[in-house]
């Protein structure tokens, strides 16, 4: 399997592409795996439970209407969240180019900068539905 570059990532929030402003991203999935013990069982046993997931994004802030700041800020206090699409390779959805879809809510959002430098943002979104992975 060849290494996949992240140079062509596609990220859409609420149907609006923000990848032109994304410098980095991270999708994590954490599954519950509580340990259960029983007499006569050698070693630990795990029970697979529910999972949690989220998407972290960061990049150069764009304050124009319909760009990253407006899209992310609009998610504040939105209990329903927004549809989120992540295509980590930027390629056409296929066997080696998965696409992840979900609904997510905004957990945190920050902007920062240095005088004379670029203003950047960081956002953390959290899952508010099932996470699906499409390869076709």
C-alpha positions in Angstrom: 0.0 0.0 0.0 1.4 3.3 -1.0 1.6 6.2 1.4 -1.1 8.8 0.8 -0.3 12.5 0.9 -2.6 14.9 2.7 -1.9 17.7 0.2 -5.3 17.4 -1.4 -7.6 17.0 1.5 -11.3 17.9 1.0 -13.2 19.1 4.1 -16.8 20.4 3.9 -18.8 21.7 6.8 -22.5 22.2 6.2 -21.9 21.6 2.5 -19.3 24.4 2.2 -15.7 23.5 1.3 -13.1 24.9 3.7 -10.0 23.0 2.5 -8.4 26.0 0.9 -7.8 27.4 4.4 -7.0 24.1 6.1 -3.3 23.7 7.1 -3.9 20.5 9.2 -6.6 18.1 10.3 -7.0 15.2 12.6 -9.9 12.8 12.8 -10.0 10.5 15.8 -12.3 7.7 16.8 -12.4 6.3 20.3 -14.2 3.1 21.0 -15.4 1.9 24.4 -13.7 -1.4 25.3 -14.5 -2.1 29.0 -12.7 -5.0 30.5 -14.9 -7.8 32.0 -13.7 -10.4 34.4 -15.1 -13.8 35.1 -13.9 -16.9 37.0 -12.2 -19.4 34.9 -11.2 -17.0 32.1 -7.5 -16.6 31.4 -6.5 -13.1 30.6 -8.6 -10.0 30.1 -11.8 -10.0 28.0 -13.1 -6.9 26.3 -16.6 -5.9 25.3 -16.9 -3.5 22.4 -19.2 -0.6 23.1 -20.2 2.6 21.5 -17.7 5.0 20.0 -17.0 8.7 20.0 -15.3 10.7 17.3 -14.3 14.2 16.3 -12.4 16.3 13.7 -9.8 18.8 14.5 -9.0 21.4 11.9 -6.6 24.4 11.8 -5.4 26.9 9.3 -5.4 30.5 8.1 -8.5 32.3 9.2 -10.6 33.8 6.4 -13.2 36.4 7.7 -15.1 36.8 4.4 -18.7 35.8 4.3 -19.2 32.1 3.8 -15.6 31.2 4.7 -14.1 29.3 7.7 -14.7 31.9 10.4 -18.3 32.4 9.5 -19.0 28.7 9.0 -17.4 27.7 12.3 -18.8 30.6 14.3 -22.3 29.8 13.1 -22.0 26.4 14.9 -21.9 28.0 18.3 -24.9 26.9 20.4 -26.2 24.8 17.4 -27.3 21.6 19.1 -28.0 19.9 15.8 -24.6 20.7 14.3 -23.7 20.4 10.7 -22.9 17.8 8.1 -19.2 17.2 7.9 -17.4 15.5 5.0 -13.8 14.5 5.1 -11.9 13.1 2.1 -8.3 12.8 3.4 -6.7 12.1 0.0 -8.7 14.5 -2.1 -9.2 11.8 -4.7 -12.4 10.3 -6.1 -14.1 8.1 -3.5 -12.8 4.6 -4.1 -11.2 1.6 -2.5 -8.0 3.5 -1.7 -9.7 6.9 -1.2 -12.3 6.7 1.6 -14.7 9.5 2.4 -16.0 10.0 5.9 -19.5 11.6 6.5 -21.2 12.5 9.7 -23.0 15.3 11.6 -20.8 17.1 14.2 -21.2 19.9 16.7 -18.6 22.5 17.5 -16.7 21.7 20.8 -14.2 24.6 20.6 -13.0 27.3 18.3 -10.2 29.8 18.7 -8.4 32.4 16.5 -5.0 33.7 17.2 -2.2 35.7 15.6 0.9 37.8 16.0 0.9 41.4 15.0 2.3 41.5 11.5 1.6 37.8 11.0 -1.3 35.7 9.8 -4.4 35.1 11.8 -5.0 31.4 12.3 -7.8 29.3 13.7 -8.2 26.0 15.4 -11.5 24.1 15.8 -12.6 20.9 17.3 -15.8 19.3 16.2 -17.4 16.3 18.0 -19.6 13.6 16.5 -23.4 14.0 16.8 -24.4 11.0 14.7 -23.0 7.9 13.2 -19.7 8.1 11.3 -19.8 6.5 7.9 -16.9 5.5 5.6 -17.7 5.3 1.9 -15.3 3.7 -0.6 -17.6 3.6 -3.6 
